[in-house]
Structures are given as C-alpha cells and as structure tokens.
C-alpha cells in the first residue's frame, strides 16, 4: 500500500510513502500514522511536535503529508523539530572508547566524575554536599552544552571546555548564582525585597538592568523558533553583565546604605531571573561552588 505525497511545488524529490509491505508487515510510517490517529482522538491537540534527529526529516515530510491527505488531521499542526548530532573533538559522532555508540548514562557518569574531581579539589566542604553539587554541575554541563547550540546544528562536545567556570557554560551560570548567594549571606539579606528606585550611576548598572528588563524577548524568540539556545544565550549574557557589575562595585564594603541597598536589589533580581532561565532549561542551581 503506497501513497504518493509529492507536490508540484516541491524543490526536491519526495518519494511515495509505503504504508504496508507486500508481506503485510508494518513499518515506521504505519505506526507513526496510527499514533497520530490515537493522539488526535485522545487529546485533540492543537499541535504535535516531533523532536527527532535531522536525518529523519524526509520520513516526517512523507508521514505528515500522508496524514493530511488521508484526513487524519484537520486542525492539528504536525511539526518536526530536528536536531543535529553531538560529535567528539574529531568531528565525528561521540563514541565510547571501543568505538560504539555512547549511552546517555555513560556520558553522564563521565561528566559527573570530572565534576566531582573539580569539586573535591575546591574548598567546598561536606562529603554529601560535594556529591550532590557535582551531580548538579554535571547535568548543567551536559544540558547547557547541548542547548546553547541551535538545535539544527551539529556541535563538538569538549568536556574541559563545557566544565569551565568561565565562558558559555552551565558551570558559569551556577557559579554566578553561587556568588550572589555568598553576597546575600554575608550581608544577611537573603530575603530582602528589591528596591530598584535608586539613581543609576554607571554603565554596568544600566547594562544589567537592560538585560533583566529585556529577558522576556529571549523566551518569546525561543518559542517562536522552537530553539532553546535563545534562553541559553540570554542567560549567559545576563550572567556576564552581572560579572562586570560585580567586579566594578564593592557591594560588601559600600558605605552608602542607599547605594548598597540598590546593588543588593540588583543581585536579588538577577538571581531570580537567572533561576527562571535555569528552570526552563531543566537545570538545578547550587548553593555553593
């Protein structure tokens, strides 16, 4: 059973889609069409998103067109959100040492061990906290390292680079929040209410406030393009702006109480907005680092 799904406006050849083979067996197209029928019947969704490897784009073009021709969907939009591959430093898909495909669990263990070594080498105390912190750093490393790239692009996974405390890494974001936590603890102002009415007196304050105020644009663009890298990039830009602000201002030793209250408010607000970014990305923050 074959369905011709080509259209006159096609700029490349779209082969017919096979629904059932001569031996009466089913293939991926068959089960995908059956799944569409079930999902439309059970959930009546406005949209169905398929987050699958880019290399399956032709398959989904065929299946979606077949579903439309057969009247399986009317108001439901079908969309393939393709993604690239994670490659090693040699530019080829990431492999195990013996050359096989690396399971996600093995990748997580490799990154966790590297993160734990770094945490153990730091001044961080408490064995239980070290393990939990390393777990969060490892997951932040993997998730941010994957999502900072546009989903359609291939990228190289470099463990040392992705674990770095500076640059576009999950560790940098966690470090920024941990730094803010340290400031608030030392000033005993963990639960203070933001006071952002103080007069802006420097470019770094203005830049940080603008990054905070315009963060919603990144979320809107990420949704429109189905591209989480907008959220990652904005989180990095926000953390970078805070880093400049922190280095230019002596928050802990400031004698002007009003100015210090304003700076602390910027810290609290930055932490809140950064945590929102991390929450959307599925990344947990750490208290110390």
C-alpha positions in Angstrom: 0.0 0.0 0.0 1.7 3.2 -1.3 0.7 6.8 -1.1 2.0 9.4 -3.5 2.8 12.5 -1.4 4.8 14.6 -3.9 3.5 18.1 -4.8 4.1 20.4 -7.8 5.8 23.0 -5.7 8.5 20.5 -4.3 12.1 21.7 -5.0 13.4 18.1 -4.4 12.1 14.6 -5.0 9.7 13.4 -2.3 9.3 9.6 -2.7 5.9 7.9 -2.1 5.4 6.7 1.4 4.9 2.9 2.0 2.1 2.2 4.4 2.1 -1.6 4.3 4.6 -4.0 2.6 3.7 -7.0 0.3 4.2 -9.4 3.2 1.5 -7.5 5.1 4.1 -6.2 7.6 4.1 -2.6 9.0 6.9 -0.1 9.0 7.7 3.2 10.8 5.3 5.2 8.6 2.5 2.8 9.6 3.0 3.1 13.3 3.6 6.9 13.1 0.2 7.3 11.3 -1.5 5.1 13.8 0.0 7.2 16.7 -1.4 10.4 15.0 -4.9 8.8 14.9 -4.6 7.9 18.6 -3.2 11.2 19.8 -5.8 13.3 17.8 -8.6 11.1 19.2 -7.4 11.1 22.8 -6.0 14.6 23.2 -7.3 16.8 20.4 -4.0 18.7 20.3 -3.5 22.0 18.5 0.0 20.9 17.6 2.1 17.8 17.8 5.9 18.3 17.9 8.4 15.5 16.9 11.8 16.1 18.5 13.9 13.8 16.3 17.2 13.7 14.5 17.5 15.9 11.5 18.3 12.9 9.3 14.6 11.8 9.7 13.2 15.0 8.0 12.2 13.2 4.8 10.4 10.5 6.8 8.3 13.1 8.6 7.6 15.0 5.5 6.1 11.9 4.0 4.1 10.9 7.1 2.7 14.4 7.6 1.6 14.7 4.0 0.0 11.3 4.1 -1.8 12.1 7.3 -3.2 15.3 5.7 -4.2 13.6 2.5 -6.0 10.8 4.5 -7.9 13.4 6.6 -6.3 12.1 9.8 -5.6 15.7 10.9 -7.7 18.8 10.4 -6.9 21.5 13.0 -3.8 19.8 14.4 -0.5 21.1 13.2 2.3 18.5 12.8 5.8 19.8 13.2 9.2 18.0 13.1 11.8 19.7 15.3 15.0 18.3 14.0 18.3 18.4 15.9 21.9 17.9 15.0 24.4 15.4 16.4 26.9 15.6 19.3 30.4 15.0 18.0 33.7 14.3 19.5 36.8 16.5 19.0 37.5 14.6 15.8 34.2 16.0 14.4 32.6 12.6 14.3 29.6 11.4 16.4 30.6 10.9 20.0 31.7 7.3 20.6 32.8 5.1 23.5 36.5 4.1 23.8 35.8 0.9 21.9 34.0 2.8 19.1 30.4 2.1 19.9 27.5 4.5 20.4 27.8 6.1 23.8 24.7 5.7 26.0 23.5 8.8 27.8 24.0 7.2 31.2 27.7 6.6 30.4 28.1 10.2 29.2 26.5 11.4 32.5 28.9 9.3 34.5 32.0 10.6 32.7 30.9 14.2 33.3 29.9 13.5 36.9 33.3 12.0 37.7 35.1 15.0 36.2 32.8 17.5 38.0 33.4 15.6 41.3 37.1 15.8 40.9 36.8 19.6 40.5 34.5 19.9 43.5 36.8 17.8 45.7 39.8 20.0 44.7 37.9 23.1 45.7 37.4 24.5 49.3 33.9 23.2 49.3 33.1 21.1 52.4 30.8 18.3 53.4 31.1 15.0 51.5 27.3 14.6 51.0 27.1 18.2 49.5 30.0 17.5 47.3 28.3 14.6 45.6 25.1 16.5 45.1 26.8 19.6 43.9 28.9 17.5 41.4 25.7 15.9 40.2 24.0 19.3 39.5 27.2 20.7 37.9 27.4 17.6 35.6 23.8 17.9 34.5 24.2 21.6 33.9 27.3 20.9 31.9 25.5 18.5 29.6 22.2 20.3 29.2 23.6 23.8 28.7 26.4 22.4 26.4 23.7 20.8 24.3 21.1 23.6 24.3 23.4 26.6 23.8 23.8 25.4 20.1 20.9 25.9 17.7 19.1 22.6 17.7 19.6 22.2 13.9 23.4 22.3 14.2 25.9 19.6 15.0 28.4 20.5 17.7 31.6 19.2 19.3 31.4 18.1 22.9 34.6 19.1 24.7 34.5 18.1 28.4 37.1 20.6 29.6 35.5 23.5 27.7 32.0 22.6 28.9 33.1 22.3 32.5 34.9 25.6 32.6 33.8 28.2 35.1 34.1 31.0 32.5 32.5 31.3 29.1 29.3 29.9 27.7 28.9 27.0 30.1 26.4 25.7 32.6 29.1 26.0 35.3 29.5 29.7 34.7 25.7 30.2 35.3 25.8 28.1 38.5 28.9 30.0 39.7 27.1 33.3 39.2 24.2 32.3 41.3 26.5 30.8 44.0 28.4 34.2 44.0 25.1 36.1 44.6 24.2 33.6 47.3 27.5 34.4 49.0 26.9 38.1 48.9 23.4 37.9 50.4 24.6 35.5 53.1 27.5 37.8 54.1 25.2 40.8 54.3 22.4 38.7 55.9 20.0 40.0 53.3 18.8 36.7 51.7 15.1 37.7 52.0 15.3 41.4 51.2 12.8 43.0 48.9 14.1 44.5 45.7 14.5 48.3 45.7 15.2 49.4 42.2 14.4 53.1 42.6 18.0 54.3 43.2 19.5 56.6 40.5 21.6 54.7 38.0 25.2 56.0 38.2 27.2 53.7 35.9 27.1 51.9 32.6 27.4 48.5 34.1 24.3 49.1 36.2 22.4 50.3 33.1 23.6 47.3 31.1 22.5 44.8 33.8 19.1 46.5 34.2 18.5 46.4 30.4 19.5 42.7 30.3 17.0 42.0 33.1 14.2 44.1 31.5 14.6 42.5 28.1 14.9 38.9 29.1 11.3 38.1 28.0 12.4 38.6 24.4 14.6 35.6 24.5 11.8 33.4 25.8 9.5 34.7 23.0 12.1 34.0 20.3 12.8 30.6 21.7 9.2 29.6 21.5 8.6 31.1 18.0 11.7 29.3 16.6 11.4 26.2 18.9 15.0 27.0 19.8 16.1 26.8 23.5 19.5 28.3 22.6 17.9 31.8 22.8 17.3 31.2 26.5 20.8 29.8 27.0 22.4 32.8 25.2 20.4 35.3 27.2 21.2 33.5 30.5 24.9 33.8 29.6 24.6 37.5 28.6 22.8 38.2 31.9 25.5 36.4 33.9 28.2 38.2 32.0 26.6 41.6 32.7 26.3 40.7 36.4 30.0 39.6 36.5 31.0 43.1 35.1 28.7 44.8 37.6 30.2 42.7 40.5 33.8 43.5 39.6 33.2 47.2 39.2 31.4 47.7 42.5 32.4 46.8 46.0 29.0 45.7 47.2 30.0 44.3 50.6 32.1 47.4 51.7 29.9 50.1 50.2 29.3 52.8 52.9 26.4 54.5 51.2 23.5 52.4 52.6 21.1 53.5 49.8 23.5 52.6 47.1 24.3 49.3 48.8 20.6 48.5 49.0 20.2 49.2 45.3 23.1 47.0 44.4 21.8 44.2 46.6 18.4 44.6 44.9 20.2 44.1 41.6 21.7 40.9 43.0 18.4 39.6 44.2 16.6 40.4 40.9 19.5 38.9 38.8 19.3 35.7 40.8 15.5 35.5 40.4 15.7 36.0 36.6 18.6 33.6 36.2 16.8 30.9 38.2 13.8 31.3 35.8 16.2 30.7 32.8 17.6 27.6 34.5 14.2 26.3 35.4 13.1 26.5 31.8 16.3 24.7 30.7 15.8 22.0 33.3 19.0 22.9 35.3 19.2 23.0 39.1 21.2 25.7 40.8 23.7 25.1 43.6 24.0 27.0 46.9 27.9 26.9 47.0 30.5 26.5 44.3 
